Amino acid sequence: MIGRTFKEQAIMARRANRQAAGKRRDDSSARKVPQLPWTVVRNPYPPTEIASPEDVEVVHDASLRVLEEIGINILLEEARDILKAAGVAVTPGDPRVRFDRGFIEEAMAKAPSQWTLHARNPERSRILGGNYINFFPVAGNPNISDIVGGRRAGNLKDYRDLLRLAQVINAVHGCTPMLEPIDVDPNIRYLDIVGEQLLITDKVAFGYSLGRRKILDAIEMVRIARGIDEATLFREPSLWTVVNCNSPLQLDVPMLLGMIEMARRNQPIVVTPFTLAGAMAPVSIAGALAQQNAEALAALSFCQTVNPGAPVVYGGFTSNVDMKSGAPAFGTPEYVKAVLLGAQMARRYKLPYRSSNVNASNWPDAQSTYEGAMSLWSTVMGHTNMIMHSFGWLEGGLRASFEKIVIDLEMVQTLMKTLEPVDFSEPELGIEAMRDVGPGGHFFGTQHTLERYETAFYEPVLSDWRNFETWEQDGAQDATQRAHKVYKQLLAEYEEPAMDPAIREELTGFIARRKAEGGATADD
């Protein structure tokens, strides 16, 4: 063997592998898209902390000073009344509320540090908190694209296809409103956004916190889909929502109405200030973080005032803007720092943390990938528990992309495999394999390799590891072109999850009735 070239050895080894594996299917188009199994993801590594404990306390104190001295606008009178009844100094007719630091610290201590978000399929439920990581897809985009159909307005057909991808992709751990179906009337759109999640997938569901009636309808749809009563729903949080503060320092009426009803029913609220440094927050990272933290503390404390112990998530969405154009920038060094610092603040309050995989690219290209890689890496190393927009974000959040979902799937699965611990057992050390091969040989045909080669390494969804000549003969497709083919194949692999016929009839009947009644507005 020593006298043969490495190429000859590799050819012989590949032949041996084929014989050992039996009949192998060489037609890759007939194979399913290679995916990691549905699993619980945990981060075994220590979190990356770029601020000292003393600096974390500096930000905490600065945030309390903001809430004490400047305050935050609470635009809903009902919310101000709730705070007043709890002892907060509220001036009649004045939306500005200033919080005593003792009130904030007492309220924050009531929030749970870890809890389970329940899906209609119990096997799809997810744990939030600790070192658990959950990847959620893109959300709330008004536009959609693929490289064949181009950029287009959000529509119900594409929304359904996005949900089918969310169901069939194992690394997607729950639903979001992946697209705004602009072709559906706004007053009933929320019914389709939630209803289609429950019909097309069996994963955890999301509802928009945009008014009282909309979120109550969403809660009822989830209750019906799970086939449970209201008491069980209260014990088992089953619908999650996001509340974005109107930065700087303001909470609006529709969001507050939704927060009140979600908190009262013990359903999870992800509080996420959208603080772009230089635009809606101070241009300095420290200043933007202090404002993010102040807004988050105010909203989170309000949730605990409505219902002490309500499940909440500390959300961070601080980045910077392009100071030449004013456009948001993502995946930047400033974004990475803000993600890691936000995670430290969440751990300071012992709360689950939410961040995002984001980019500012206008196409599923290299820019979207390297900015997304920076975003994803910072979220994982910061021990983010809920990573939103993990799949499909494009154009600074103005568009979902079918191809970007596949590109992100490759990156997310790569990270998931990276988080798996290395096995240092005696068989894995391979001493006997080295003894068998000796100096100058190769390991292609050893028993140690033959026993492991099919599962030893991560099998990519998208990457093409063939040599140049083979790649060129096969059409010389780049990653984005290949991603288009993969997303089409994933759609073809989709299977509708089972639902009890009686539950389906009750759910679709509720949706039809509420549509006939006109649905709801954000002010309802």
N, C-alpha and C positions, 0 to 999 in steps of 0.2 A: 504493500500500500504506500510505503514511503516514496517509492520511485514514481508514482503517478502524480499528475498535476492536481491542484486543488479542484479545478473544474471537473476533471475525470472522477475524483472522489465524490464530489457533490452529486454528479449524475448517478453514480452507483448507489449513493445513499438514498436519493429520491426514489429510485426503483425499489430499493429494499423497503422503504416506507410504504410505498403503494401496495406491495405484496403483503406487508404486515397488516395493513388497514383493510385488506379485502377490496371489495368493489367500491370505488370512489367515483362520485359524480363529477365529471370534469365540466359539465355545462353549468356555469355559475348562474345563468339566468333561471335555472330550474330550482335553485336553492333558495331558502328563505334568507332574508336579510339577517346577518349574524348579529345577535344582540346578547348583552348580559342578561341574566335572569332577573325577574322582579325580586327585589331584595330590600332589606333595611340597610341604609348606608350610615356608617359611623366614622368619625375622624379619630384615629388612634394617636395622632401626633399632637403635641402641645400647640395651642394657638400662637400665632405670631403677634407679638405685642410691641408696638413701636413707640408707645408713650409709657413713661414711668408711672407707678401708682400715684406719685405726687402730682404729675401732670393731669391724670384722670380726675383727681380731686379739684384741681384748678378749674377744669372745664365744668365739673359739677357745680362748684360754687358760682362760677360766672353765669351758668344757666339759672340758678336760683336768684341771683341778683337781677337778671333780666325779668323774671316773673314777678319779683317783688317790686322792682322800681319802675319798670316799663309796662309790664303786663301784656296780656294778649286779648284780642277781640273775640268774644264769644257772641256770635250774631243772633243766636236763638234765645229768646226770652225764657222759654221753658228750661233750657240748659242752665241759664243763669239762676233761675229759681231753685234748681236742684243743688247748685253749688251754695247758694245762700242758705238753704236749709241745713247744709252740712257745716256751716260756720264760716264760709268764705265771705270776705267783705265785698259786697256787690252794691253798686250805686244804682238806684232805680232809673231806668231809661238810658243808662250808659253801658254800651257794649264792652268797654274796657274793663277787664277783670285782672286784679293783682293778687297773686297767691302768696301766702305765708309759707316759708320754707318748711316749717313743721308740718303743715297740712300736706305738702307734696311728699315729704319723706314718709309720713304715716300712711298715705294712700298707696304709695308705690310698694310698701312692704306687704300689702294684701294680695298682690298679683302672684299667681302661681308660676313657678319656674319651669315646670314641665307638665305636659298634658297630651292627650291623644285626640286627634281630629278623625272622626269616624266617617267612613264611606258607606254607601248602600251595600257594597260587597265588603263584609268584615275583613277579608284578606287584604283589602286595599287601604285600610286605615293607616295613618301615619303618626309618629310621635314627634312633637315639637319641644325642643329644649335639649340641654346637655350637649353631648357631642354628636347628636343626630343631624344628618343633612338630608334635605328634601329638595328636589329639583322640580320647579314648576315652569310651565311654558309662558310664552309671550302673552301679553294681556292689553286689551283696550285700544288696539290700533285701528285707525280709521281706514287704512288702505292695506292691500294685499298684493303680492306679486309672485310670479314664477318666470323663468327665463323664456318660456314659450308664449304665455298669455300676457306678459308684461305687467306693469303697475296698473291697478284698478281699485275702484272704491270697494269698501267692505260690503259683503253680500252674504245672504244666508247660505247659499250653496257652498261657498268657500269656507264659511264658518263651520259647517258640518264636516267638511273634509279635514279641517284643522283638528276638530274634536276626534275624528277617526284616527288621525295620527297620534293624538294624545293617548288614546286608548291602546293602540297597538304597540307603542314604544314603551318598553319596560322601564326605561330611565325617567320617564315622565311620571311624577308621583302624585299628581292631582290636576284638577281643572282650573282654568281661569277663563275670563271672557276673551278668548284669543283673537277676536275680531269684532268690530262694530258693524253689524249688518245694516248698512245705510238704507237698503231697500225695504226695511221694515219700519213702520211708523214708530216714532220714539216712545209713544205712550204704551205700546205693547211689546216693544223690542226686548225689554228685560225678561219677559215671559219666555221668549224663544231662547235668549242667552242662557237662562238657568235651565229651562225645560230640556233643551237639546243636550246639555251636559249630562242630565240624569237619564236620558233615553239612549244616547249614543255611547256613553261611558259608564263604568261602575266605580269610578274613582271619586275622591273627595270633591265637593262642589263649592263654587264661588257665587256670591251674590253682590250686586252693586249696592253700596250704602248711599243711595241717592233719594232720600225721602222715606217717610214712614211706611206708606202703602207698598212701595216696591220691595222693600226688604222684608216686610211681613209676608208678602206673597211668596218670596223666595224661600223663607223659612218654612212656610206651609208646604211648598213643593218638595223640599228635602224631607220633611216629616213623612209625607205621603210615600215618597220613593223608598224610604227606609222601612216603611210599614210599622212605625212606632207611634206611641202617644206623646203628648207634650211633656210629661214628666220625664220620660226616657230621653227625649231630645234635650231637656235641660241638663240631665246628668251626663249625656254623651254629645258634646259639641260636634255638629255635623255640617255646618255652613260657615265659611270664612269670608271676610270682607277686608278691603283696604280703605283706610281713611287718609287722604292726603291733606295736610294742612295747607291753607292758602298763604303760603309764605310771602312776605314775612308776617309772622305773629298774628294769625287769624284763622278761626274755624268757622265755616259757613253753615247756613241753615240746613240744606239737604244732608250734608255729612253728619251733622249733629243729630238730626232726626233718626238717621240710620244707626248711629252709634248707640243712642238711647235704647232702641228696640233690640238691637243685637246684644247689648250688655244685659238688659233685663231678662233675656232668654238664655243667657250664658253661652252665647255663640262667639267665636274668636274674632277679634278686631286687630288688624295689623295697622298700627299707627305709623305713617311714613311721611314726615316732612319732605318737601321737594325743594331743597335749598341749593340753588346754583350760585356758587361763589362768584361775586362780581355783578350779579343780577338781582336775585331775590334774597341774597345773604351777603355779609361782608366778603370782600375779595380775598381775605386771608383764610387759610384752612382752619386755623384755630377759631376765628370769628364765626365762620360758617358752621363749624361743629358745635360751638356754644349755642348758636341759634337753633340748629337742628335739635339739640338736646333739650332746650327750653320748650320748644313746641311739642316735642314728644312727651316730655314730663307733664305738661298741662293736659294734653289729650288722654294720656294713659291714666292720670290721676282722676280725670273726669269719669272714665269708664269704671274705675274702682269705686267712685262715689255712687254711681248708679247701681252697681252690683259688686260689692266686695268679693274678690276672688274670681271675677270674670276672667276667662283666658284672653290674654293679649300678647302681642308681639311688638317689640321695639324695632321699628323700621328705619333704615338709613338710605337716603338717596341724595347725598351731597356730591356734587361734581363741580366743574368749572365751566365757564363759557369761553368761546373764542372772542377775545376782546376786540378783534377786528370787525366781526360781523354780528356778535351777540348771540350766535347759535350755540346750543349746548354741545359740550364735548364730553366724550365718555371713553373709558379705558385709558385715561391719562394717568400720569404719576399722581396727580392731585386726587383723582378718583380712587386710586388704589389706597392712598393714605387715608382718605375719608372712610373707605370701607373698613379698613383695619381698626381705625380709631372708633368708629361707630360700634364695632363689635366689642371693643373694650368697654364702652359706656354701657352696652346692654348687659355685659357680664357684671358690671359694677352694681346693676340693679337686679341681677339674677333673673333676667328675662330671656326668652327666646329672641333671636335676632333675624331680621330679614334684610337681604341686600339683593343685588341684581347683576345679571350678565348683560351688559349693554355696550353699544358701539354707536358711532356717528356716521357710519358709511352709508352711502346711497345704493349699494349693490352688494350681493353676497360674494365679496371678493377678498383679497388679502387683507385690506384694511379692516373689514368687518371681523375677520378671523383674529388678527393679532390684537386688536382692541378688545375683542371678546375674550381672548385667552388671558389678557391681563386682568380683566374684570373677574373672570371665573377663578383664576388662581388666587386672587386676593380674598374672594368670598370663602373659598374652601380653607385657606390658611388662617382666616379670621374666625373659623368655626361658625359660619353662618348656618342657621337651622333651616331657613326658608330662602332658597335662591330663586327669585322670580325672573321671568324673561330668560330662563335658561335655554330656551329653544325658540329661535325664529325672529328675534328682535332685529330691526333694520331701520335706517333713516332716522336715528334719534328717537325712536318710538312711534313714528308716524306710519310705519308699515310693518306688517308681518311678511315673512318670506318663506315659501315652502322649501327652497334649497337651503336656506340658512338653518332651518330646523335640523336637517341632516348633518350639516357641517357642525352644528352645536352638539348633536348626538355623538359624533365622533369625539369631540373634546370632553364632553361630560363622561362618557364611558371610559375614556383614557384616565380621567381623574379618579373615577370610581375604582379602577384597577390599581392605580397608584396608591390608593388608601388601603388596599388589602395588605395585611401584614405578611412579611416574608417568612416562609417555613424553614427553620434551621434544624429540622430533625436529621438524624443520621442518614436515612436514605436520600434526602434532598441535598446533602453535602456532596454526594457523588464520588466518594473516595474509591469505591469499587469500580466505578466507571473509569476513573483516571487510572486505576491499576490495570484494567483490561486494555485500555488504549496505549498507555505508556507514552514515552517521548516521541514526538514527530508524527503521531497518528491523527485520527479525527473521530468525532463523536456521532457522526450522522447515523451510523448503523448499529450503535451499541444498544443493548437491551434497555439501559437507562433512558436513552432517547426514545426508543420505540414505544416504551410504556407511557411516555409523557408528551410526545411531540404534538398531538392533536389539541391538547389543552394547556401546554406549557406557557404559551405566550398569548397576549391579547390578539384577537382576530378583528381587524378593522372593518368598520362599516363602509368607509369611504376611501381611505388611502389606497393607492395603487403602488404595490411594491415590485411590479414586474420590471424587467430591463427595458431600456429605451426602444429597442427594435420591436419587442412584443407589444408595448404600449402604442407605438406608432402604427403598427399594422392593424391594431384594433380600433383605430379612429382618432388616436391622439387626443382624447378628451381630458379636459382639465377637471379639477375637483368640483367646480360648480356644475358643469355638465353632468358629471357622474352623480352628483347629489340630486339632480332632477330625476334621473332614472331610479334612484333609490327611493325617493319619496313616492313616486308612482307605484313602485313595487310594494312599499309598505301599505299604501291605500288598498292595493289588491289583496293583501294579507289580512285586512281588517275583518273581524267577526263581531257581530253585535252581541253584547253581553246579555245573558238571560235576565228576564224580569217577570215576576209573577203577573199573569194576565189580568188579575183583578186589580193589582197595584197600577199596572199600565193604564187600565181603563179609568181608574180614579184620577191619576195624574193628568192624563190627556184631557179628561173631562174638566178638571179644575182650570187648566190652561185655556181651554175653549171658552169656558164661562167667563173668566176674567177678561179675555179678549173681547167677548161680546159686550161686556160691561164698560169697555173703553180703556182698560188698564189703569195706569196712574201716571202722574207727573212727578217731578222732583219736589214739588211743593206740597204734595198730598201727604 
